[in-house]
Amino acid sequence: MRRRWRAAGVLAALALVLTAPLPAAARQEPATPATVPALTDWTLAPGHYRHTRTTRLVADGPEERRVAGTLADDLRAAGHGTVPVVRGGARTGDIVIDVRPDRTSLGTEGYELRSGARLSVTAATETGAFYGTRTVLQLLG
């Protein structure tokens, strides 16, 4: 009888330890996604993006359309289906390519990638937007 009580006590203590909340120092934050080249700045934010069979690439200007055309070819080659390149407003599930020369803080090769109901790649140059689409391809893997 005495051994049963000890075993029950050990099991109860183990259950308590396993269900107790972890201290903040022990919690693991989601890791920065592994990409090549590695991301230099990563900020986790709420929301998520889902690529579906209705995804479109939204690109208005000539630079954006060239980048989007390359991404469409690469998505098809990677098994993500045919993704049309369109102009105009983005809807849920779309990928938006945006070259904005006024975003000088991004530099000539930098880009900003935002994920939510749609995915947006914003860069100051066509080169930066292209590099952003390389990251998108890796993340969609």
N, C-alpha and C positions, 0 to 999 in steps of 0.2 A: 504494500500500500504506500509506503514511504517513497519508493522509487517512482511510482506513478505520479505522485505530487510534484516531485522534482522535475520530471519530464514535462509535465503540464506547465510548470513554472517557467522552464527554459523555453518551451514553445510560445508561451504568452509573451515573454520578454523579447524573443526573436520577432514575433509578429508586431510588437510595438516598435521595435527598431526599424523593421522593414516598411512600416506604414507612416512613420514620423516624417514630417516635412524636412527636406534637406536645408541646411543653412545656406544663405546666399552664396557664400564662397564655394560651396560644393556643387551648386547648380551649373549646368553647362549651357552656355549661350550657343545658338546655332553657329556653326563654323562658316567662315567666309567660303563661298563656293570655289572649288578648284578649277581655275581656268589658266590657259596659256595665251598670253602672258598673265601673270597673277593680277588680280584686282588691287589697286593701290588704296582705294577708299571704299568701304562697304558699310552701309547703314541699314540695319534690319528695320522694316516698317510693316505695319499690318497690311493685310491683303495678299492676294495671290493672282497669278495669271494662268489661264488654261488655254493651250493651243488646241483648236478643234478643226474639224473638216470645213467649217465656215470661216476660218481665219482669212483675213485679207491683209495685204501690205498697203498701207496708205502713204502715198508719196506724191506731193504736188509739183515741186520744181524739178528741173532737169538733173540736178545733182542727186536729189533724193530718189528720183526714178531710176537712175543708174545703179545706185546702191541697192534699192529694193529689187531690181531685176536680178542682180547677182544673188541676193539672198533667196529669192524665189527659186532660182536654179539649184542653189545649194540645199534648200529645204526639200525639194523634190528628190535630189540625189541621196539625201539622208533618210528618205522614206516617210517624209511628212506630207506627202501628197502635193497636188498642184495648188499653189497659193497665188491668187491673182493680185496684180498690182493695180491699184485704183487711185483716183484723185478724190478729194473731198473729205467730208466728216468721218471720223472713226467711230466705230461701234464696238460693243463688247466683243472681246476675243481678237480684235485686230492688232496688228503691229504697225506702229507709226514711225516713219523715218523723217526726221526733221533736221535740216541744216540751217543753223542760225548764226551767221557771222558775228552778231553782237554778243555771243556767249564766249568772249575772248578768255574768260577765266578757265575754260576747258582746254585751251592750247590748241595746237594744230592737229594733235593725234588723240586728244581726250574726248570723252563722251559721257553722257549721263544716261543711265538706264533706269527707267521707272516702271514698276510692275503694279498692276491693279486689275481693273476690269479689262483694260487693254495694256499692251506693252509699248513703251515709247523709247526710242533711241534718239537723243538730241546731241548734236555736236556743232562746233563752230565751223568745221570744214567737212568736205566730202570724205577725206581720209579718216577723220575721227568717226564719222557715221559708219563707214565701212568696218572699222575696228570694233565698233559697238555691235555690229551684226555678227562678228566672229564670236563674241561673247554669247550672244543670243543662241547661236547654233550650238555652242558647247553646253549651255544651260538646258536647252531642249533635249540634248543628247538622246 
